Every structure is written in C-alpha cells, then in structure tokens.
Amino acid sequence: MELLTQAQVTEEALEIYRDSMAGRGIEGFLDMFPFKRKTRRNGRREVALQCGVAALFLIRNNGEKVAISSLDGRKFGLFLSEIHYDRIVTDDLIKVYNQLSSEGRDFEIVFVSCDSCEETFNMYFSDMPWLAVPFADSDTRERLHDHFGSFTEYYPDLLVIYDAAIGMVVNEEGLELWQNMRYYELEAAAKKEQSLRSLLVSSSRDYLISNDGSKVAVSDLEGKIVAFYFWFNIPDKDGGPDKLTRVLAEIYRKLKEAGESFEVVLVPLDDNKSSYEQGLASMPWLAIPFEDEGCERLIRYFELWPFHLPTVLVIGADGKIMLKNYDSLIDDYGVLAWEAFPFSEEQLDLLPEKARAAQTLESLLVAGDLDYVIGKEGLKVPVKELVGKTILLFFAMNGSIWCQKFLPMLIEAYHKIKRMDSAFEVIYVPMGDMNTDPGAFEFFLRMPWLAVPVGDERIGSLENTLEVGYVNTMVVIGPTGQTITNNAATSLEVPVKELVGKTILLFFSARGSGTCRGFLPHLIEEYHKIKRMDSAFEVVNISMDSAFEVVNISMDKDQDSFEEFFSGMPWLALPFGDERKKSLERTFGGGRTSTRYATRSLATHGADAYPFSEERMKELDQKIDEMAKGWPEKRKHELHKHRKLELGDAVHL
C-alpha cells in the first residue's frame, strides 16, 4: 500500500469529552484507544497524500527496513516532530507506546521528522521504539508537514491518528490529548498524596509573599485551615476592593482575633502587575507571587472554569479540600459566614439557624460604608434611625405588570398604617438595575417611602438572605430585626366575618393554566375599576368599609406555584391546601351564588357587570338583546351558552 492513500480529512470534529478523562492519566489516554473521534457526515474534503516514489519502506532506529504494507488495515499515529521540541513529550509518548505494545494492542507510530540535518534526525530517532519515514524521503516529509500545519511557531508537534482500514484521519489532536492526559496523570497522583505543600510549593518556590513584599515559608502554614482565594482585581464603583474581598477580610480579622488557626492565600488571576500590587496592598493575608506558574496549575488542578471565578475554597489542616464555594456562603450570610469555622458538617448545618437568630435590621441593610437608604431628592436616611420600627421590604420591578398594578393599593395601605402607627416604614428594593429595569428610579418617584439605591450591592445579599425568588414580594421585618413573614402578600389573614355582607368574587385559578394567566391581567384591571366605583377596598390586614372583594381559590399542586401566582394578585386568597377548597368546589360556600360564571360576565361587560346581581345581569342582557335584534336569526350571543366550571372561572357569591 501507499503510506497514505486518498484520505478524507474532516475540517471540523466534535470535541473529545476530556472531562470524563480527568484524573485518569496514562490509563485515560490508553482508554481512548483506538483513538476514534466522531466526525460530521458532511463538510469533508478529499486530500491526496501520496508517498514519494522513494518511500517503499519505513525504517527502525537500528536500520531495519519495514515494508509499508505492514500497516495495511491498521491504525497508526503520525508523529510530526523535530529535535528542538521538549524531550519530555517524546519520553512520555514512548511510555504510552510501550504499554500499548505490551498489552498487545494493534497500534503503531510513524515518526515524520522536520529536521534539516540527518545527524540530528538520527540522534532524535535513536531513542524511539517505533517506525519513521526515512530522512532521505524529504518529499513525503514535507508534504505531510505542509498538510497538517506542523512546525509553526505555535504548533511545533503533532500526533495524527490515521486508520488505514478506512483510509481516514480519525484524530489530528492525539498529542494535545496526550499532553492533557499527562497533566491529569500528574495531578491525579498529587491528589492521592495532597498536602498544603504539594499545592503551594514548586521547584522554584517554597514561599508566599505578604502585602509588604516579605517572604513567608509555606511550612509556616502547615496544620492550619487555609482558604484559597482565586481573585480578579475588580474594584467597586468607588475604586475600592470588591464586596467579596471586603467581607472575606472582615471574616479573616474575626477569626484571627478569636485566635483560630486560619490563613488565606491569594491566587492572583490578573495579568496586570500594577493591578495585582494595588489589590494585594489592601489585603491582610498572603499571596502567590505575580505570574507564578502555580496559579494556572491550581486552576486546572481544582478544575475551575471561568464561570466559577472568582471563588474561595477551603483546605483543611490535613491538606484535603474541606469546602468548595465558600464564597457562596459569604454571599448568603455575609460576615456571619465566619461562624461556619472550622467548616465541619455540624457547623455548616447550624449556620442558617445562627443567621436567623443574629439577624438585625442593620445586619440586613448595612454593608461597610453603605449604612443608609434613600428618600426623595437624594436624601440619605441612616439605617440606625429605622432600628426598632416595623419595616416592610418591597421587592419590585418597574417592568412588572404585577408591581405596577399592586403599587396603588400598597400606597393607600401605607398611608392608613402610618396614621395608625408611625413606627412603620416601607423600603423599596429594586430587583433590576438601570440596564434590566431602566425605569426603576422613575418607579420609585411614585412611592411615598424610602428605597435601597438602584444597583446597590446590598440588593443581592437581601435577596439571598431573605430567599426572595420573584418580584412583588413583601418581607416584613419586626422591631427586633427578625423576619415576621417573607411574603406579606401570601401570609395575609383576614377574618371571614369581615367579609360578611360584601359582594365576593371567588376566582378558581392555577398558575399552570394558560387560561388563568391570560385572564389575570384583565381581571386585575376590572378589579381596580370596581374598587374605584365601590369607593373602598381591603388591603393587607386593614379592615375598611368595602362592598366588594375577590378571593383566590388556588387549584395549584404545590405551594411555590400558589405563592408565585398569588403574589401578582391585589386581593385575598384561601390558604394553600385549605380543606375548605373541596367544599367550595362543590357548593361555593355559604353565600348565595348570583352568577357562577363571572369570568364570562367580566370578559363581556367588564366592570359594568358589578355587582353581578341577577337584576344587573338581566339589565345587561336586555341591552344585548336590543343590540341583537338586528343580527341574523341563527347568530347567538356567547352568553347564551352553558358550560362546565373550569380553571379561570370567577364565581360570584
């Protein structure tokens, strides 16, 4: 056969799943044998890779000639290399080749040299146990090099896997794959014997540096719990350290003051030395030197991808990983995350309970110099002036229809509560920034209360700490700083006796119903129209003279769906899972049903249907009948049809 017949070479190939090979070393590379790689069914081009006339044979380093026909039907690798390249690559590839041969696997390698001197070719080839294209066959060597793009400044070596049985190149990245496997092998071995020393010491360095430039031996840290802080220098808007750095510094200070055996090591990811030095100068802990090769090695070793960074992971006194993503705990609990030390399962389990017990208004709303909320015209109100009051945190977005519809009702309730109790305040927490919710500040101008500034870093902490998952959520914080309810809209309790004598519309709904979601905005609009007509309404635990109310009867299957859907409704609801729901479905309760299908009435007549009495329905029907006199006889109005009760029906009592 000819060394390479008409070979179909793929221009693009699907990625090898290297993740699955991580930590498997040489075994991982060997498991890739026979090095097949899935390719696209189209997009191929045929490339003629004919051997030169002189290449009737290959050679071994002892001078033995081997017929090219010995490769018929076999899979082999073309190792395109030259002497100046790192010998470690060749030595490791020899190990793979020998192991494959000892296991009887049918695989061969053919060395294709780019050396211009036969003496250097012979010197390099003398250590190789495989075959080679003779140095004299320069035509074949040059043609293969030109085709595969080898021996450029950036890609000096290649291992191309060719399958002679199908006449096809099946993998052009064999060497890259092996180099990755080599890294995995070394790191897998290191993980078995992992210690603080193996993580932080290199052949050229056994020390870390402090913010004054002095060197500290890695051995001084042995036996301590050490947090590795993988860090980018991303200053805050005022040019100071970012929030994670500030909070971690406070945690570090607390643990040091408590005499705990704890240290932080900065793993810098910046490629700007001045940025690195500026950041380190403000930090109280140690660091790996700038551009040290150990930084990249640690990122690969801990399998950290760009979307994982920056991050903090904790190494125990034994050198093993105790906790990944300590930064997530810092996001959730702020400085209180220091209470997780020494990061045992028991301490981590206790952290939520400790956080609840330690919660105060200041712990929620103060972060460094951010110790205020704002009023109108840029007025800054110190958080300490709000301590001891009942605070309702209103998480909202200008772009949310539910928030827009709910705001007028909340404003009226706010004024009524303030008249009864001056020790009450509402704070607007904008859930969008100026990019995602450009009208956030204008939305605030419509409110008579205070706000956290738009885009403030405290907003994310509030959402995490109070577990706020969606807009139009109201969290009530009591005078002691403890959470009374994390959703005032869904925890409302109104005695039924306060509804006696009123017109009640029961809205049977479910978040999963497209009909309900589609009808809800229309119902909200008509609800407010009727309220304005009726002159008074019910709002958040305040009883007022009102002749009309809506009560949501949830048909949802889970609490979360109920809460999310109900959070957008400006009326009352039966508690989720309440046993009265079944009775209501059958009989609609103790009131007299004046019309079961208020949905149809509202859709047809809007607020004009109120108060949904038989007299009002007859009056509206008469108007329609008058209008229908001119219609064709076979045409019927939708109100004359009958149907079963379905989700989305509003039942009037």
BAGU-430796 format. One line per 5 residues: number of its first residue (from 1); their letters; for each residue y, z, x of C-alpha. Coordinates in steps of 0.001 Angstrom, whole numbers. Layout:
<torvexs>
NUM> A> Y,Z,X ~ ... .
</torvexs>
This chain:
<torvexs>
1> MELLT> 0,0,0 ~ 3651,-186,994 ~ 5246,3174,1699 ~ 7459,2959,-1363 ~ 6690,300,-3936 .
6> QAQVT> 9036,-662,-6782 ~ 10267,2845,-7598 ~ 12009,3708,-10801 ~ 14562,6369,-9866 ~ 16279,8425,-12544 .
11> EEALE> 20029,8580,-12274 ~ 20097,11952,-14037 ~ 17401,14571,-14521 ~ 17214,17656,-16651 ~ 17871,20965,-14885 .
16> IYRDS> 14889,22844,-13399 ~ 14692,26244,-15000 ~ 15396,28230,-11886 ~ 15909,31430,-13811 ~ 12209,31547,-14538 .
21> MAGRG> 11516,31344,-10805 ~ 13874,34143,-9819 ~ 12312,36728,-7538 ~ 9082,34770,-7019 ~ 9784,33486,-3502 .
26> IEGFL> 7310,31102,-1868 ~ 4927,31702,-4764 ~ 7650,30483,-7106 ~ 8101,27319,-5104 ~ 4364,26732,-4880 .
31> DMFPF> 4048,27211,-8620 ~ 6386,24244,-9026 ~ 3644,22044,-7530 ~ 3160,19170,-8302 ~ 6982,19277,-8463 .
36> KRKTR> 7281,17287,-11665 ~ 10607,17147,-13376 ~ 11326,15984,-16889 ~ 13489,12871,-16971 ~ 15334,10859,-19573 .
41> RNGRR> 13479,7993,-21198 ~ 16396,5697,-20641 ~ 19125,5306,-18064 ~ 16693,4354,-15257 ~ 17316,1654,-12700 .
46> EVALQ> 14788,-73,-10509 ~ 15355,215,-6789 ~ 13371,-1825,-4251 ~ 12367,460,-1376 ~ 10160,-1889,616 .
51> CGVAA> 8979,-756,4026 ~ 9758,-2779,7091 ~ 7082,-5077,8468 ~ 6529,-2748,11417 ~ 5653,203,9158 .
56> LFLIR> 1964,-487,8707 ~ 1202,3101,9615 ~ 2651,6586,9857 ~ 2242,8965,12794 ~ 1469,12591,13574 .
61> NNGEK> 3117,14560,16360 ~ 25,14131,18561 ~ 448,10360,18456 ~ -2292,9755,15884 ~ -1634,6778,13627 .
66> VAISS> -2363,7233,9916 ~ -2698,4292,7574 ~ -109,4154,4826 ~ -2943,3532,2392 ~ -3937,7189,2843 .
71> LDGRK> -1060,8053,487 ~ -2357,5856,-2357 ~ -2255,7746,-5667 ~ -928,10901,-4034 ~ 2229,12929,-4397 .
76> FGLFL> 4258,13441,-1232 ~ 7676,14541,-90 ~ 10103,12520,1978 ~ 11803,14993,4310 ~ 15051,13350,5387 .
81> SEIHY> 16491,15415,8212 ~ 17845,15473,11740 ~ 17685,17846,14657 ~ 21128,19424,14318 ~ 20266,20996,10981 .
86> DRIVT> 19329,24677,10693 ~ 15800,25141,12064 ~ 15164,27919,9532 ~ 14878,25294,6784 ~ 12221,23382,8679 .
91> DDLIK> 10329,26537,9668 ~ 10194,27754,6079 ~ 9130,24341,4827 ~ 6290,24411,7364 ~ 5097,27676,5795 .
96> VYNQL> 5048,26077,2349 ~ 3192,23009,3659 ~ 571,25091,5455 ~ -14,27280,2419 ~ -420,24257,142 .
101> SSEGR> -2858,22721,2633 ~ -4876,25940,2954 ~ -5234,26077,-839 ~ -6485,22502,-946 ~ -3542,21178,-2916 .
106> DFEIV> -3101,17437,-2560 ~ 393,17233,-1119 ~ 1795,15531,1958 ~ 5203,15373,3643 ~ 6620,12378,5483 .
111> FVSCD> 9449,13067,7946 ~ 12207,10449,7884 ~ 14485,11069,10842 ~ 18112,10091,11201 ~ 18206,10875,14892 .
116> SCEET> 19671,8171,17079 ~ 17743,9287,20155 ~ 13949,9050,20396 ~ 13844,12088,22687 ~ 15492,14340,20086 .
121> FNMYF> 13238,12826,17403 ~ 10132,13695,19448 ~ 11413,17211,20181 ~ 12110,17944,16489 ~ 8920,16289,15227 .
126> SDMPW> 6710,18116,17751 ~ 6656,21288,15585 ~ 5926,19530,12290 ~ 2365,19518,10911 ~ 2972,16501,8659 .
131> LAVPF> 3457,12761,8995 ~ 6529,10766,9990 ~ 7915,7250,9774 ~ 7781,6011,13400 ~ 11076,6240,15227 .
136> ADSDT> 10764,2545,16051 ~ 10902,1603,12339 ~ 14662,2011,12097 ~ 14918,-434,9164 ~ 12805,1760,6876 .
141> RERLH> 14502,4972,8003 ~ 17991,3598,7465 ~ 17097,2092,4079 ~ 15728,5417,2815 ~ 18731,7331,4119 .
146> DHFGS> 21182,4886,2562 ~ 19456,5002,-798 ~ 19183,8774,-1130 ~ 22625,9511,295 ~ 21364,11826,3016 .
151> FTEYY> 23115,12764,6237 ~ 26639,13036,4957 ~ 28918,15852,5995 ~ 27964,17849,2909 ~ 24283,16966,2337 .
156> PDLLV> 22552,16855,5718 ~ 18969,17284,4473 ~ 16848,16224,1506 ~ 13278,16644,318 ~ 12487,13857,-2138 .
161> IYDAA> 9253,14179,-4095 ~ 7573,10804,-4716 ~ 4479,10190,-6878 ~ 2612,7116,-5599 ~ 261,7220,-8596 .
166> IGMVV> 3098,6198,-10916 ~ 5426,4634,-8337 ~ 8201,7023,-9207 ~ 10546,9540,-7619 ~ 9978,12691,-9658 .
171> NEEGL> 12369,15055,-7908 ~ 15238,14456,-5496 ~ 16106,18136,-5062 ~ 12956,19576,-3546 ~ 14789,21029,-559 .
176> ELWQN> 17511,22596,-2684 ~ 14788,24070,-4842 ~ 13026,25469,-1799 ~ 16218,26960,-373 ~ 16797,28755,-3668 .
181> MRYYE> 13210,29938,-3667 ~ 13720,31199,-112 ~ 16700,33260,-1260 ~ 14646,34562,-4187 ~ 11792,35493,-1864 .
186> LEAAA> 14035,37465,464 ~ 15784,39164,-2427 ~ 12516,39944,-4223 ~ 11259,41634,-1083 ~ 14554,43512,-769 .
191> KKEQS> 14367,44727,-4378 ~ 10962,46272,-3733 ~ 12489,48386,-980 ~ 16015,48503,-2393 ~ 18326,51117,-962 .
196> LRSLL> 22056,51566,-622 ~ 21712,50448,2986 ~ 19847,47247,2102 ~ 22573,46417,-422 ~ 25626,47127,1717 .
201> VSSSR> 24632,46630,5359 ~ 24419,43210,7010 ~ 23544,42071,10513 ~ 27255,42051,11393 ~ 28492,45099,9463 .
206> DYLIS> 27305,48636,8693 ~ 30572,49980,7317 ~ 33035,49743,4410 ~ 36816,49995,4558 ~ 39262,52309,2819 .
211> NDGSK> 42664,51366,1448 ~ 44308,52339,4752 ~ 42047,49980,6704 ~ 39850,52644,8298 ~ 36100,52096,8541 .
216> VAVSD> 33612,54338,6741 ~ 29918,54169,7627 ~ 27605,53115,4779 ~ 25361,56017,5807 ~ 28076,58415,4577 .
221> LEGKI> 27354,57241,1020 ~ 23583,57731,1108 ~ 22382,60230,-1503 ~ 25391,59594,-3748 ~ 25649,57781,-7057 .
226> VAFYF> 27662,54642,-6299 ~ 29423,52291,-8713 ~ 29702,48677,-7535 ~ 32938,47225,-8920 ~ 32811,43397,-8913 .
231> WFNIP> 36529,42708,-9071 ~ 39107,39959,-9517 ~ 42737,40871,-8931 ~ 44198,40070,-12362 ~ 47381,42158,-12690 .
236> DKDGG> 48644,43224,-16084 ~ 51797,41704,-17557 ~ 53956,44131,-15548 ~ 52250,43262,-12259 ~ 50256,46483,-12045 .
241> PDKLT> 46469,46997,-11939 ~ 44491,45749,-14924 ~ 43176,48171,-17539 ~ 39600,48391,-16190 ~ 40900,49296,-12726 .
246> RVLAE> 43272,51934,-14121 ~ 40631,53599,-16284 ~ 37988,53480,-13542 ~ 40492,55102,-11161 ~ 41025,57938,-13651 .
251> IYRKL> 37251,58386,-14052 ~ 36916,58410,-10249 ~ 39614,61094,-9991 ~ 37973,63297,-12632 ~ 34535,63096,-11009 .
256> KEAGE> 35978,63828,-7567 ~ 37917,66832,-8913 ~ 34702,68083,-10513 ~ 33019,67880,-7083 ~ 30468,65291,-8180 .
261> SFEVV> 28623,63220,-5590 ~ 30082,59903,-6666 ~ 31667,56895,-4987 ~ 32983,53462,-5947 ~ 32598,50373,-3770 .
266> LVPLD> 34816,47376,-4442 ~ 33073,43991,-4259 ~ 36041,41579,-3994 ~ 35712,38174,-5630 ~ 39199,36897,-4750 .
271> DNKSS> 39664,34115,-2198 ~ 43262,35146,-1512 ~ 43641,37719,1231 ~ 47103,38961,231 ~ 45878,39443,-3341 .
276> YEQGL> 42880,41394,-2021 ~ 45042,43616,194 ~ 47576,44228,-2572 ~ 44855,45266,-5005 ~ 42972,47475,-2553 .
281> ASMPW> 46162,49302,-1560 ~ 46378,50866,-5036 ~ 42712,51889,-5216 ~ 41329,55282,-4117 ~ 37856,54035,-3195 .
286> LAIPF> 36067,51995,-531 ~ 35600,48233,-325 ~ 33595,45478,1292 ~ 35848,43555,3713 ~ 37594,40378,2528 .
291> EDEGC> 35430,37209,2572 ~ 32386,39169,3716 ~ 29188,37215,3034 ~ 27741,40320,1398 ~ 29889,39761,-1716 .
296> ERLIR> 28277,36435,-2606 ~ 24846,37828,-1741 ~ 25314,40764,-4137 ~ 26403,38453,-6973 ~ 23248,36394,-6518 .
301> YFELW> 21084,39464,-5932 ~ 22146,41101,-9201 ~ 22064,37714,-10999 ~ 25670,37945,-12137 ~ 27110,34810,-13694 .
306> PFHLP> 30861,34090,-14031 ~ 30907,35258,-17661 ~ 29534,38639,-16500 ~ 32534,39257,-14247 ~ 34379,41476,-13610 .
311> TVLVI> 31789,44191,-14093 ~ 30707,47629,-12885 ~ 27090,48575,-12219 ~ 25838,51952,-11069 ~ 23351,52573,-8254 .
316> GADGK> 21523,55907,-8193 ~ 21036,58266,-5278 ~ 17667,56577,-4651 ~ 19329,53179,-4248 ~ 17989,51787,-7532 .
321> IMLKN> 20027,50456,-10445 ~ 20822,53170,-12968 ~ 23206,51353,-15271 ~ 24401,47799,-15656 ~ 27633,47068,-17517 .
326> YDSLI> 29284,50454,-17045 ~ 32454,48512,-17802 ~ 31231,48165,-21408 ~ 31126,51953,-21748 ~ 34638,52085,-20309 .
331> DDYGV> 35767,49538,-22909 ~ 34231,51620,-25701 ~ 35146,55134,-24572 ~ 37962,54778,-22050 ~ 38349,57658,-19600 .
336> LAWEA> 35826,59661,-21644 ~ 33139,57416,-20118 ~ 33172,59843,-17185 ~ 31193,62191,-19442 ~ 28195,59847,-19011 .
341> FPFSE> 27757,61108,-15422 ~ 25118,61335,-13913 ~ 24168,58428,-16205 ~ 20850,59800,-17405 ~ 19493,58660,-20769 .
346> EQLDL> 20262,62081,-22198 ~ 23908,61925,-21127 ~ 24314,58376,-22370 ~ 22856,59327,-25767 ~ 25288,62240,-26061 .
351> LPEKA> 28352,60139,-25262 ~ 29065,58871,-28831 ~ 28907,62429,-30195 ~ 31165,63705,-27399 ~ 33601,60889,-28082 .
356> RAAQT> 33834,61771,-31765 ~ 34348,65452,-31005 ~ 37015,64751,-28385 ~ 38898,62160,-30439 ~ 42594,62789,-30995 .
361> LESLL> 45402,60553,-32096 ~ 46634,60443,-28506 ~ 43204,59514,-27136 ~ 43231,56572,-29546 ~ 46800,55393,-29117 .
366> VAGDL> 47842,56380,-25590 ~ 46817,54316,-22564 ~ 48791,55064,-19404 ~ 52439,54201,-19983 ~ 51604,52788,-23411 .
371> DYVIG> 52320,56005,-25292 ~ 54279,54628,-28232 ~ 54108,52439,-31316 ~ 56994,50309,-32563 ~ 59231,50222,-35595 .
376> KEGLK> 61782,47649,-36617 ~ 64369,46228,-34203 ~ 62312,47227,-31146 ~ 62362,50954,-31909 ~ 59725,52819,-29855 .
381> VPVKE> 58174,55824,-31587 ~ 56277,58184,-29213 ~ 52724,58817,-30337 ~ 53229,62544,-29799 ~ 55677,62534,-32742 .
386> LVGKT> 52843,61403,-35030 ~ 50383,64121,-33983 ~ 49470,66334,-36942 ~ 50059,63624,-39530 ~ 47550,61637,-41575 .
391> ILLFF> 47556,58120,-40127 ~ 46200,55008,-41808 ~ 45456,52262,-39249 ~ 45768,48890,-40990 ~ 43770,46237,-39067 .
396> AMNGS> 45029,42898,-40324 ~ 45956,39313,-39522 ~ 48774,37241,-40901 ~ 46388,34291,-41178 ~ 44007,36154,-43509 .
401> IWCQK> 44407,35439,-47217 ~ 42881,38846,-47977 ~ 45522,40623,-45895 ~ 48307,38606,-47493 ~ 47062,39452,-50986 .
406> FLPML> 46455,43104,-50174 ~ 49795,43809,-48465 ~ 51974,44185,-51616 ~ 49546,46693,-53084 ~ 49429,48711,-49862 .
411> IEAYH> 53231,48732,-49601 ~ 53562,50175,-53092 ~ 50876,52771,-52364 ~ 52628,53668,-49090 ~ 55910,54454,-50819 .
416> KIKRM> 54212,56542,-53507 ~ 52235,58544,-50928 ~ 55336,59080,-48776 ~ 57161,60530,-51788 ~ 54297,62996,-52232 .
421> DSAFE> 53589,63728,-48559 ~ 55985,62920,-45721 ~ 53270,63771,-43169 ~ 51686,60390,-43765 ~ 52146,57142,-41870 .
426> VIYVP> 50645,53662,-41683 ~ 50315,51786,-38385 ~ 49697,48045,-38426 ~ 47144,46949,-35797 ~ 47437,43143,-35368 .
431> MGDMN> 43968,41717,-34694 ~ 45270,38393,-33409 ~ 47652,37554,-30574 ~ 50544,35106,-30526 ~ 48092,32269,-29868 .
436> TDPGA> 45456,33040,-32507 ~ 47849,34507,-35086 ~ 51349,33144,-34353 ~ 52857,34725,-37480 ~ 51731,38273,-36602 .
441> FEFFL> 55200,39595,-35813 ~ 56766,37996,-38907 ~ 53939,39574,-40928 ~ 54935,42968,-39506 ~ 58562,42450,-40541 .
446> RMPWL> 57409,42556,-44176 ~ 55954,46048,-43668 ~ 57858,49332,-44062 ~ 55776,51192,-41447 ~ 55005,51222,-37701 .
451> AVPVG> 52836,48929,-35565 ~ 50980,48550,-32305 ~ 52741,45664,-30470 ~ 51157,42223,-30870 ~ 48745,41502,-27981 .
456> DERIG> 48749,45142,-26801 ~ 45710,46069,-24696 ~ 45080,49141,-26896 ~ 44041,46929,-29809 ~ 40675,46040,-28269 .
461> SLENT> 39981,49691,-27495 ~ 40812,50694,-31070 ~ 38502,48024,-32458 ~ 35659,49153,-30167 ~ 36139,52897,-30629 .
466> LEVGY> 36541,52744,-34408 ~ 33924,49989,-34814 ~ 36244,47640,-36663 ~ 34415,44386,-37295 ~ 36684,42439,-39620 .
471> VNTMV> 40236,42134,-40893 ~ 41758,44091,-43759 ~ 40043,47256,-42557 ~ 41825,50567,-43067 ~ 40831,53532,-40899 .
476> VIGPT> 42225,56937,-41842 ~ 42811,59468,-39043 ~ 43313,63053,-40179 ~ 45863,65602,-38865 ~ 43372,66812,-36213 .
481> GQTIT> 42850,63299,-34884 ~ 39349,62959,-36352 ~ 38335,59925,-38384 ~ 38276,60664,-42120 ~ 36992,57224,-43089 .
486> NNAAT> 36596,53998,-41137 ~ 37295,51854,-44186 ~ 39568,53358,-46795 ~ 39184,50276,-48971 ~ 35441,50779,-49386 .
491> SLEVP> 35393,54585,-49378 ~ 37772,54920,-52347 ~ 36637,57333,-55050 ~ 38284,57161,-58463 ~ 37063,59380,-61328 .
496> VKELV> 35817,57275,-64232 ~ 37821,59439,-66639 ~ 40993,57964,-65097 ~ 39881,54530,-66310 ~ 39188,55555,-69906 .
501> GKTIL> 41461,53714,-72322 ~ 42130,50885,-69902 ~ 41057,47259,-70001 ~ 38312,46938,-67387 ~ 37001,43673,-65948 .
506> LFFSA> 33579,44014,-64273 ~ 33172,41441,-61500 ~ 29488,40860,-60669 ~ 29558,39323,-57193 ~ 27737,38767,-53893 .
511> RGSGT> 29120,37707,-50539 ~ 26265,35237,-50101 ~ 27191,33349,-53264 ~ 29352,30295,-52709 ~ 30488,30525,-56327 .
516> CRGFL> 31757,34077,-55774 ~ 33525,33250,-52529 ~ 35130,30222,-54110 ~ 36253,32087,-57234 ~ 37560,35213,-55486 .
521> PHLIE> 40966,33835,-54360 ~ 41651,32625,-57918 ~ 40656,35994,-59366 ~ 42910,37843,-56900 ~ 45847,35637,-57840 .
526> EYHKI> 45323,36199,-61571 ~ 44745,39915,-60989 ~ 48194,40310,-59459 ~ 49758,38264,-62259 ~ 48162,40512,-64866 .
531> KRMDS> 49226,43597,-62935 ~ 52800,42435,-62925 ~ 52538,41746,-66654 ~ 50960,45132,-67227 ~ 53648,46936,-65192 .
536> AFEVV> 51389,49406,-63345 ~ 48138,49487,-61368 ~ 45665,51604,-59410 ~ 45984,51923,-55619 ~ 43988,53983,-53111 .
541> NISMD> 43429,57377,-54694 ~ 46747,57404,-56559 ~ 46481,57670,-60331 ~ 49161,55739,-62202 ~ 49657,54630,-65752 .
546> SAFEV> 47792,51325,-65818 ~ 46212,49461,-68701 ~ 44137,47046,-66611 ~ 41710,47245,-63679 ~ 38915,45232,-62035 .
551> VNISM> 35716,46884,-60820 ~ 33449,45029,-58427 ~ 29695,45320,-59121 ~ 28022,44214,-55914 ~ 24804,42194,-56040 .
556> DKDQD> 24636,42139,-52227 ~ 21412,43033,-50463 ~ 22946,45075,-47645 ~ 25839,47459,-47070 ~ 27543,45314,-44421 .
561> SFEEF> 27777,42307,-46752 ~ 29163,44524,-49511 ~ 31790,46085,-47241 ~ 32893,42784,-45733 ~ 33286,41080,-49126 .
566> FSGMP> 34847,44078,-50861 ~ 37360,44554,-48002 ~ 39155,41464,-49295 ~ 39454,42710,-52870 ~ 42532,44620,-54103 .
571> WLALP> 40640,46521,-56819 ~ 37925,49128,-57281 ~ 34144,48911,-56898 ~ 30956,50664,-57852 ~ 29492,52227,-54656 .
576> FGDER> 26895,50033,-52985 ~ 23358,50806,-54149 ~ 24581,52904,-57074 ~ 21818,53348,-59664 ~ 24282,52598,-62475 .
581> KKSLE> 24293,48934,-61468 ~ 20996,48186,-63244 ~ 22223,49735,-66445 ~ 25436,47737,-66234 ~ 23471,44540,-65748 .
586> RTFGG> 21544,45226,-68957 ~ 24166,46645,-71255 ~ 27561,46559,-69476 ~ 28069,50299,-69882 ~ 29818,52464,-72458 .
591> GRTST> 32764,50222,-73231 ~ 32833,47570,-75930 ~ 32358,44103,-74456 ~ 35161,41939,-75823 ~ 34055,38912,-73781 .
596> RYATR> 31244,38661,-71314 ~ 32465,35542,-69673 ~ 35945,36434,-68480 ~ 35274,34166,-65490 ~ 35427,31161,-67772 .
601> SLATH> 38468,32562,-69584 ~ 40301,33194,-66330 ~ 39354,29803,-64924 ~ 40619,28122,-68089 ~ 43583,30263,-69119 .
606> GADAY> 44428,32278,-66016 ~ 46447,35445,-66628 ~ 47215,34207,-70167 ~ 43700,35352,-71132 ~ 44709,39005,-70720 .
611> PFSEE> 43932,41399,-72388 ~ 40715,39454,-73124 ~ 40562,40695,-76702 ~ 38847,38708,-79431 ~ 42228,38174,-81038 .
616> RMKEL> 43635,36780,-77789 ~ 40613,34522,-77297 ~ 40931,33223,-80868 ~ 44615,32588,-80317 ~ 43917,30579,-77175 .
621> DQKID> 41004,28762,-78845 ~ 43293,27750,-81703 ~ 45736,26308,-79186 ~ 42923,24325,-77570 ~ 41632,23189,-80959 .
626> EMAKG> 45107,21902,-81755 ~ 45117,20067,-78450 ~ 41593,18741,-79091 ~ 42425,17118,-82424 ~ 43433,14004,-80619 .
631> WPEKR> 40293,13902,-78456 ~ 37240,11666,-79228 ~ 34790,13386,-81594 ~ 31914,13577,-79077 ~ 34048,15300,-76472 .
636> KHELH> 33525,19063,-76353 ~ 35516,21692,-74543 ~ 33766,23731,-71871 ~ 34470,26970,-73723 ~ 32043,25925,-76492 .
641> KHRKL> 29019,26014,-74185 ~ 26773,29024,-73705 ~ 25012,30078,-70546 ~ 23230,32956,-68781 ~ 25089,35623,-66839 .
646> ELGDA> 25297,34529,-63209 ~ 26784,35767,-59964 ~ 30522,35361,-60077 ~ 30766,36309,-63756 ~ 33547,38658,-64695 .
651> VHL> 32617,40806,-67647 ~ 35416,42322,-69688 ~ 34985,45654,-71447 .
</torvexs>
